[in-house]
Amino acid sequence: MSTPRHDLPEPDEFTRPYWDAAAADRLLLRRCADCGRAHHYPREFCPFCWAGEDRVAWEEASGRASLYTWSVVHRNDLPPFGERVPYVAAVVDLAEGPRMMTEVVDCPHDGLRIGMPLEVTFREASDGVRVAVFRAA
């Protein structure tokens, strides 16, 4: 019996463009044509003005962000996270406005600072599945 993975997405027809872009090292957001606001995680409607899916479209993010908050995780019993401890679970403010839960990589833990500039990079989670993470810019 294989160990279940808790870090892999389950793409559906709607989220497929997001995961296809991530596999090509591109971060997508959704932006509403009515109110102009971008949002993340991807939703079929605008969470701000409730415009329908015909008014919300995919757009490529700049990849720039700033660190909002973080926690260094030293223990996680869910596979495969336990193999990666310690890691930095974080929330970042994307340049386009939305906040995003993610991971900060390639940065000493004592070098993390609220507001520090970050840039997106991608980590391979499984064959063909890449996830957006951030590193110091």
Backbone as a ProteinNet text record, in pm:
[ID]
protein_1_A
[PRIMARY]
MSTPRHDLPEPDEFTRPYWDAAAADRLLLRRCADCGRAHHYPREFCPFCWAGEDRVAWEEASGRASLYTWSVVHRNDLPPFGERVPYVAAVVDLAEGPRMMTEVVDCPHDGLRIGMPLEVTFREASDGVRVAVFRAA
[TERTIARY]
84.2	0	89.4	58.8	139.3	91.6	185.4	153.8	83.6	-29.4	-99.8	-16.6	-27.1	43.5	-54.1	-15	-100.9	-54.6	47.2	102.4	76.7	-3.5	-27.4	-167.2	-176.8	-308	-393.6	-521.4	-615.6	-681.4	-610	-663.3	-797.6	-881.8	-1007.3	-1010.4	-1119	-1127.2	-1101.1	-1152	-1134.3	-990	-926.9	-792.4	-680	-714.2	-611.5	-520	-568.9	-476.8	-373.9	-416.5	-324.5	-211	-245.1	-143	-58.1	-115.6	-35.9	66.2	23.8	116.5	226.7	191.4	292.3	393.7	348.1	440.1	540.1	503.1	591.5	656.8	658.1	718.8	656	523.7	448.6	339.4	325	223.2	105	-13.2	-134.6	-220.6	-290.2	-391.5	-520.9	-627.8	-754.3	-780	-827.3	-859.3	-999.7	-1072.1	-1210.2	-1214.4	-1286.4	-1302.5	-1394.7	-1483.3	-1577	-1512.2	-1448.9	-1390.4	-1239.9	-1177.2	-1034.9	-941.6	-996.9	-912.1	-869.7	-745.8	-693.2	-715.3	-728.6	-743.2	-668	-636	-570.9	-612.9	-655.3	-657.1	-759.6	-742.6	-833	-977.4	-1068.8	-1212.5	-1280.9	-1394	-1465.9	-1539.1	-1553.5	-1623.3	-1531.1	-1565.1	-1486.5	-1530.5	-1438.3	-1476.1	-1501.8	-1476.4	-1495	-1629.6	-1661.9	-1787.2	-1885.4	-1846.5	-1929.4	-1959.5	-1878.2	-1896.1	-1878	-1952	-1949.2	-1826.3	-1815.5	-1695.3	-1669.6	-1772.1	-1750.7	-1682.6	-1668.6	-1606.5	-1470.5	-1426.8	-1300.7	-1210.7	-1086.6	-996.2	-860.9	-790.3	-654.4	-559.4	-457.4	-348.7	-220.7	-109.2	19.5	63.4	104.7	154.3	299	341.8	479.7	580.4	534.5	625.4	689	659	713.4	617	674.2	592.9	673.9	605.9	674.9	623.8	709.9	677	582	466.8	367.9	387.6	398	424.6	477.8	535.9	591.6	601.5	623.3	650.1	747.4	848.7	942	883.1	854.6	793.1	904.6	909.4	1013.1	960.8	829	771.8	641	628.2	504.8	497.3	395.4	383.7	318.2	267.6	203.9	309	306.5	400.6	366.1	462.4	606.9	670.5	588.7	641.4	747.8	732.9	829.3	969.9	979.9	1110.9	1176.1	1098.2	1148.9	1172.5	1141.6	1158.5	1306.6	1342	1252.8	1226.7	1106.4	1072.1	994.3	983.7	919.4	783.4	677.7	541.7	519.1	466.7	458.3	330.7	299.9	197.2	269.4	250.4	314.8	208.6	243.3	160	213.9	136.7	178.2	172.4	259	264.1	128.8	51	-79.1	-189.2	-158.5	-254.6	-293.9	-318.1	-363.1	-256.4	-303.4	-215.5	-217.5	-103.9	-90.8	-17.1	-70.8	1.1	102.8	222.8	330.2	441.2	556.5	676	789.4	875.6	995.7	1112	1189.9	1301.4	1431.4	1541.8	1675.6	1704.9	1657.7	1681.2	1705.6	1814.3	1836	1717.8	1673.7	1556	1576.6	1697.6	1721.4	1732.4	1725.9	1728.5	1590.1	1486.5	1350.3	1306	1241.1	1191.5	1057.5	964.9	836.5	864.5	800.1	815.9	930.2	1013.4	1127.7	1079	1148.5	1107.9	1139.2	1045.4	1056.8	1027.3	1068.7	1035.1	993.5	903.9	853.1	957.9	957.2	1030.5	939.4	977.3	888.1	963.8	896.1	952.2	875.1	948.4	882.7	830.2	700.3	637.1	623.4	614.8	597	623.5	629.6	651.9	550.8	600.8	515.7	433	440.7	364.3	462.7	448.4	533.2	445.3	497	423	504	432	495	545.3	671	732.3	808	858.4	925.5	1062.7	1151.8	1285.8	1316.2	1419	1456.9	1489.5	1441.1	1465.6	1601.8
-116.5	0	123.7	221.1	342.2	442.1	523.7	626.8	741.8	788.3	899.2	1027.1	1106.3	1233.9	1345.5	1432.5	1543.3	1675.1	1668.6	1791	1802.9	1712.9	1714.5	1767.9	1850.3	1903.1	1795.1	1821.3	1737.4	1827.7	1852.5	1944.3	1896.4	1993.9	1965.2	2052.2	2049.6	2124.6	2273.6	2327.5	2470.1	2504.2	2426.2	2460.2	2410.9	2333.2	2279.7	2389	2506.6	2609.5	2653.8	2661.9	2701.6	2600.3	2472.3	2369.4	2348.4	2365.6	2358	2471.6	2591.8	2705.5	2680.5	2629.5	2600.9	2498.7	2401.2	2301	2366.2	2484.8	2560.2	2677.8	2672.8	2776.5	2914.2	2916.3	3042	3041.6	3153.8	3168.7	3245.8	3186.3	3252.5	3299.7	3409.6	3463.3	3476.1	3509.6	3542.5	3690.5	3762.5	3904.2	3929.7	4011.7	4045.5	4166.4	4154.9	4266.1	4373.8	4339.1	4438	4527.1	4469.6	4551.5	4569.5	4492.1	4507.4	4438.1	4371.7	4311.8	4170.3	4137.9	4003.3	3922.9	3791.6	3705.8	3574.1	3516.9	3386.7	3325.1	3211.8	3094.7	3112.3	3039.1	3053.6	3013.7	3102.1	3075.7	3112.8	3052.8	3078.3	3211.7	3273	3401	3497.7	3626.1	3724.6	3723.7	3701.9	3699.3	3839.3	3942.8	4079.8	4137.5	4124	4183.1	4077.4	3952.4	3837.9	3828.7	3894.8	3881.5	3735.4	3692.3	3553.2	3517.5	3388.1	3337.4	3399.6	3451.5	3515.6	3652.1	3703.4	3833.4	3820.3	3696.7	3673.1	3588.4	3634.5	3566.6	3540.1	3443.2	3411.8	3519.9	3550.8	3637.5	3590.5	3614.7	3575.5	3678	3630.2	3716.9	3755	3865.7	3912.2	3820.7	3750.6	3667.3	3741.1	3870.7	3948.6	3943.2	3942.2	3936.9	3993.1	4012.7	4048.2	3955	3928	3834.5	3899.8	3840.2	3890.1	3826.2	3693.3	3621.3	3482.6	3415.3	3282.5	3206.4	3076.5	2989.3	2882.4	2859.1	2751.1	2623.1	2527.9	2401.7	2301	2252.6	2156.7	2013.9	1999.2	1864.7	1863.9	1763	1742.8	1593.7	1529	1384	1339.5	1434.2	1397.2	1379.5	1265.4	1246.9	1345.7	1399.4	1384.6	1496.4	1576.5	1693.7	1658.3	1545.9	1506.3	1491.1	1457.1	1441.8	1576	1685	1816.8	1911.1	1869	1959.9	1987.3	2104.4	2218.1	2289.4	2343.2	2424.3	2545.6	2644.3	2770.9	2779.7	2762.7	2786.6	2937	2996.6	3142.6	3190.3	3316.2	3390.2	3509.3	3529	3640	3729.7	3858	3954.1	3963.1	3916	3924.5	4069.5	4106	4243.4	4286.1	4191.5	4221.6	4240	4215.6	4238.9	4120.3	4003.4	3891.2	3841.2	3778.5	3704.4	3558.5	3492.6	3353.5	3273.9	3158.8	3064.6	2991.5	2972.6	2915.6	2865.9	2851.7	2812.2	2903.9	2943.6	3019.7	2921.3	2923.9	2830.6	2908.1	2837.6	2892.4	3021.7	3030.7	3150.4	3106.4	3154	3118.4	3166	3081.8	3115.8	3244.1	3270	3392.3	3515.6	3496.2	3608.7	3654.3	3584.8	3620.5	3746.7	3836.6	3961.6	3995.8	4043.8	4090.1	4199.3	4188.9	4287.2	4261.5	4160.5	4136.4	4099.5	4148.7	4117.4	3972.1	3911.7	3772.3	3761	3648.8	3618.4	3472.6	3445.8	3310.2	3220.8	3097	2990.6	2868.7	2759.7	2643.4	2520.4	2440	2315.7	2199.8	2098.5	1978.1	1896.6	1875	1796.9	1650.5	1627.5	1494	1505.8	1394.7	1399.6	1491.7	1599.9	1692.1	1786.4	1774.7	1863.7	1957.4	2085.8	2186.6	2282.1	2327.5	2419.4	2547.6	2659.3	2788.5	2799.9	2836	2868.5	2999.5	3058.3	3187.2	3183.6	3269.3	3284.5	3435.6	3470.4	3610.7	3666.4	3787.2	3850.7	3916.2
0	0	0	-89.1	-94.6	11.1	54.4	153.1	81.9	135.6	69.1	71.7	-35.5	-45.2	-13	78	118.1	57.7	-27.3	-84.8	-234.3	-290.6	-434.4	-465.4	-569.5	-608	-672.8	-674.6	-749.4	-852.8	-965.7	-1066.5	-1121.3	-1150.6	-1219	-1345	-1416.9	-1542.5	-1520.8	-1411.4	-1385.1	-1347.6	-1260	-1212.6	-1303.7	-1405.5	-1496.3	-1552.7	-1597.3	-1647.8	-1543	-1417.1	-1310.2	-1297	-1290.5	-1270.7	-1395.4	-1514.2	-1637.1	-1641	-1599.7	-1596	-1493.6	-1376.3	-1273.6	-1324.8	-1401.3	-1457.7	-1552.5	-1606.3	-1695.2	-1621	-1487.3	-1402.7	-1423	-1430.5	-1441	-1334.3	-1264.6	-1161.7	-1219.2	-1211.4	-1259.5	-1143.7	-1168	-1077.6	-1156.3	-1086.3	-1152.5	-1127.4	-1230.7	-1217.2	-1269.5	-1193.9	-1226.5	-1319.8	-1428.5	-1522	-1465.7	-1372.7	-1318.2	-1212.8	-1111.5	-1003.6	-1019.6	-1108.6	-1136.2	-1038.8	-937.4	-834.6	-872.6	-835.2	-855.8	-728.7	-744.6	-626.9	-645.3	-531.5	-525.8	-393.3	-387.5	-470.5	-582.8	-693.1	-806.2	-773.5	-810.1	-796.9	-926.7	-952.3	-1077	-1075.5	-959.3	-946	-872.2	-872.7	-798.5	-652.7	-558.7	-417.5	-360.1	-438	-390.3	-433.5	-561.9	-611.6	-661.7	-655	-692.2	-841.7	-923.2	-1067.5	-1107	-1208	-1250.6	-1331.8	-1362.1	-1426.8	-1563.3	-1630.3	-1759.7	-1744.7	-1621.8	-1594.4	-1525.8	-1499.6	-1428.7	-1518.7	-1536	-1629.8	-1564.8	-1622.6	-1579.2	-1628.4	-1547.9	-1592.6	-1524.8	-1590.5	-1533	-1429	-1313.4	-1206.8	-1235.5	-1176.6	-1195.1	-1125	-1020.1	-942.8	-826.4	-812.3	-700.7	-582.7	-462.8	-341	-225.2	-112.6	11.6	120.8	216.2	323.2	423	442.1	536.9	674.7	677.4	802.4	768.2	867.6	845.6	976.2	961.3	1074.5	1028.7	1106.3	1075.7	1134.7	1048.6	1089.9	1116.2	1239.3	1278.3	1285.2	1285.8	1290.8	1213.9	1127.9	1053.3	1023.2	1073.7	1059.3	929	848.6	722.6	613.4	544.6	434.2	322.4	254	267.2	348.2	418.9	488.6	591.9	659.1	760.4	706.3	577.7	514.2	485.2	490.4	451.4	569	690.7	804.3	829.2	878	897	764.3	750	633.2	680.1	591.8	626.4	557.7	636.7	587.7	596.6	490.5	486.5	418.9	446.2	373.7	313.1	182.6	113.1	51.7	39.3	-32.7	-174.3	-270.9	-410.1	-456.8	-549.8	-600.7	-657	-706.9	-766.9	-662.6	-533.9	-428.3	-343.1	-400.1	-316.9	-220.7	-114.4	-23.3	-64.9	-45	-87.8	18.3	53.6	140	53.9	107.3	28.2	120.1	65	139.3	96	188.5	154.7	155.6	48.4	31.8	12.1	30.4	1.2	76.2	199.5	279.8	424.1	485.7	626.9	711.4	801.6	882.6	961.6	1007.9	1084.4	994.8	864.2	770	727.3	771.8	733.7	807	734	790.5	726.5	807.4	753.6	651	537.2	431	336.1	364.4	276.1	136	32.3	-104.2	-139.6	-209.1	-250.2	-399.1	-456.2	-595.2	-603.5	-695.8	-710.6	-775.8	-734.5	-800.1	-787.7	-844.3	-843.2	-796.7	-716.1	-662.6	-722.1	-764.4	-815.7	-698.6	-696.8	-590	-631.1	-760.3	-815.4	-964.4	-1035.3	-1179.5	-1246.7	-1306.5	-1380.3	-1295.5	-1163.7	-1075.6	-1006.6	-1034.5	-974.7	-894.3	-782	-696.2	-676.6	-668.4	-647	-504.5	-488.9	-360.6	-382.7	-276.9	-290.9	-225.8	-278.3	-223.6	-216	-141.4	-129.5	-267.9	-292.2	-424	-425.1
[MASK]
+++++++++++++++++++++++++++++++++++++++++++++++++++++++++++++++++++++++++++++++++++++++++++++++++++++++++++++++++++++++++++++++++++++++++

